[in-house]
Amino acid sequence: MSRVTTALTLDNNMMITCRRAVSEDTSMFRRIRLQALKDSPEAFGSTYDSARERDFDSWREQLESTIAGSLRNTQFAFADEECVGIAALYRLKGSGHGDIIMMWVSPESRGSDAASQLVSQLLSWAQNVGFNAVFLNVSDHNARAINFYKKMGFVETGEKIDVDLSRGLHGIRMK
């Protein structure tokens, strides 16, 4: 299987590349997802503690479901050789639309084009495999993320989302 990557050189000469996940990425997937949940717990419905308790096979199965086909795609962003971001796009079989999930970029790489590269890769893939719409949920207090998604062409649908009521997390739906 060939790895398709997109690259962008930053002002500081750091190269950002994005690529779709492959089978060998399970350990990295687990590590970057746990890092995201620990760094930005308010941005996700999942928690670090619940994710940390998952066995390796569950991580492998989740990732394997996204490496090929037209239902799911997980993308990783790299600065040089280091994974600095993740995003995925999932849709249910038979559905014409999907949702961007797990979107996260490391604090050191925020402000780079890693996030826009991740979203652009997912949107391009979605168009190529026949999605008719892409949605996402974002925490209602995360103005930076909301503004980023608006710059990427998303608009608020007016729908409010309960992300995790036990932690008092609410969000908005964007399309």
Order of alpha helices (4+ residues) and beta strands (2+ residues): beta-beta-alpha-alpha-alpha-beta-beta-beta-alpha-beta-alpha-beta-beta
